[in-house]
Amino acid sequence: MKLGLRNISIGWRVAMALALPGLAMLGFAVWSSATQYRNARESARIRDMVEFATVVNALVHALQTERGLSTAYLTSGNADYAAALTGAQAQTNEVRARFVRALKGLDAARLRSELDMQAELARQVVDRVDVWRGAVAQRSIATDTLIQSYAGVVAHLTRVVQETLVPHDQSNLARMLAAYTRLMQAKEFAGLERAVGVSGFAAAQTPGAEGRRVIELIDRQSMLLEEFRSLAGATVAGSLDRSWSALDSQTLDDLRRAALAGSPSGRPLRGGVKPWLEVTTRRIDALRATEQQVTVDLLAQAQRLEAQAFRDAWWIIGLTIATLLASLLVAAVLARDIIHPLERITQALRQLASHQQINDLVDDGRRDEIGDMVRAIKVFKHDLTRAVQAEAELKGATLLRQKERYQRALLDSFPFEVWLKDTEGRFLAVNQALAHARGGQTPDALVGMTEFDLLDYSMASTLREEDLAVMQAGVRKLTERSCASAPGNAPCWVETYRAPVTDDQGALLGTVGFSRDITERYQAQEEIRQLALYDPLTKLPNRRLLSERLNQALASARRDQTHLALIFVDLDKFKPINDSLGHGVGDLLLYAVAQRIQHCVREVDTAARLGGDEFVVLLPTVEASDQAVLVAEKIRHALNQPFELAGGHVVSISSSSGVALYPEHGEDEIALSKAADAAMYRAKALGRDNVQLHQSGMPVSMVPPASVALVAPPPAPSTDPSG
């Protein structure tokens, strides 16, 4: 590659160096835009899932209504309940048809496997309602059995909604999703209370198991509604409270006390089925209205998030294009500012070497090396002109000595090493800078010597070969190489220019050239490389360098028929620490984690940071899976120890790791990464703080949780008659 760059002009190389940060920024912008588009698609998925959950909830509400009327019909036999039940069954059939259509129309690509299974199971369970209807019509089913059967269907549908409304990384949306499920469960407990109460009012009862069940149902409603109020916020909770204030709460309380007091004489309970059914139905309808309001709010939030993500993506693209164009323009201007003066200087040196008249050079007040070269050439031109005039006037030894003094002044005026050699490599003239670099000798002392008299044989041979190449090709040449430095010092680099010298007939006389230190430019290029390949926070290799080393390791493993391992390490509950203690403490923790991971691996291994709290360890050679799992366990144990950070903070975390081996779990970078990622998320699913080896048949497209769940989701409503 170095030889290829030597054939490219300096201006283009400068432009390429200046363009590298712009290309890195473009890559970052593409990644950021892709992230925003993924967020938009996730918001669209949430919107679709909320719409699907709305259809499922409508079916739940219809089944709850049908359950209450079926219980009333079984226990009382009233013809009015039979007519109302027929209407409720028709409404249930209509909503059930909508549920089946929604299930068929739902995008299968957006369904997780668990949701797909739950939805299909719920559809099969819903179809059993027809069997229970026939039993109700023939009065061949017990009331408790009927209530339990309908509760089982509702429980399946509730699990479908819970699987649909997965947590989201937007806190407001996540709270509303949780509030929605709490409200749905509270409404189911209210429906169970209605059905159990109908059964109690229709028959003479004494307080017992049914009474205890009513009390439990009331308590669960209160608990879930309190959670709903806390999650949904004051606006939605206030709407529910206002709708309830319009209800006859006193009548409901009286009926509840009557049901709980029982009838020791065996007579029907005070109040009756009809008042109880009407009061509890109005209460459930109020919950249903609030449920619909929450649905509208969820859809609106998902739409806003989707629109915002698309806007952010377009802003990133626009700003990146504008910045990249500006960077390219600056690079072009800088390259032009360097290459054009160098071309003029080269032409002037060529003309001077052939004793031609040169045009005036303008340094434009530059204070860099180019300005120094222009001013030196001006001095050289001026001195040479005076020398020629003096030679024409004096024609003697005095004139020759004066000419030599002018030439010496010319050579010494250059701030870098300058020399003239004959065809045998002997110095004809050198400046003070070169004499000082060759051991502090005087310039005249070096005349007649060669590089072999001043440098070691290896370096002298290299310089002689380059002189011969320039003379044989008859063209100028610019080379770059590292220079020798004292032990313990940083390396340095030198740029050398050579040009052949000929007489008027074109016969070769020797070479002329100069050398200058370009260490600062090389150091700047190395800093750019560090920014492109390493994570600035943890100093670990980044995703790009990891990919390069992984592909190299895969090539070696294929050639040598060996094994390698890839370990995905994800920190557990890092986000709460980062949010509560601040990003500064979070950055210190990430750096400390990186140090511990590095201490757990060999020098030939690679520990990298992908971003956030995700780390990857590449083991290029392993004997078996046990060795890779042992390294992962070593890392897990190291990260389990408390971290003492600056500022007096002491934090404790854990990690979840997934291990994949080549070639057992994947034969290329993508397959192996997916396998390790899937194993890591299995470790998450199994409770975190463990290591999982990828197993055959494990899915490699597992959807990671959007955020750390600090509170476990509530259990589904119990279908057991005793609660």
Secondary structure, DSSP 8 states (H G I E B T S, - for coil): -HHHHHTS-HHHHHHHHHHHHHHHHHHHHHHHHHHHHHHHHHHHHHHHHHHHHHHHHHHHHHHHHHHHHHHHHHHH--HHHHHHHHHHHHHHHHHHHHHHHHHHHS-GGG--HHHHHHHHHHHHHHTTHHHHHHHHHTT-S-HHHHHHHHHHHHHHHHHHHHHHS---SSHHHHHHHHHHHHHHHHHHHHHHHHHHHHHHHHS---SSHHHHHHHHHHHHHHHHHHHHHHHH-HHHHHHHHHHHHTS-HHHHHHHHHHHHH--TTS---SS-HHHHHHHHHHHHHHHHHHHHHHHHHHHHHHHHHHHHHHHHHHHHHHHHHHHHHHHHHHHHHHHHHHHHHHHHHHHHHHHHHTT--------TT--SHHHHHHHHHHHHHHHHHHHHHHHHHH-SHHHHHHHHHHHHHHHHHSSSEEEEEETTS-EEEE-HHHHHHTTS--HHHHTT--HHHHS-HHHHHHHHHHHHHHHHHTS-EEEEEEE---TTS--EEEEEEEEEEE-TT--EEEEEEEEEE-HHHHHHHHHHHHHHHB-TTT--B-HHHHHHHHHHHHHHHHHHT-EEEEEEEEEETHHHHHHHH-HHHHHHHHHHHHHHHHHTS-TTSEEEEEETTEEEEEEEEESSHHHHHHHHHHHHHHHHS-EE-TTS-EE--EEEEEEEEETTS-SSHHHHHHHHHHHHHHHHHTTSS-EEE--TT--S-----SS--SS--------STT-
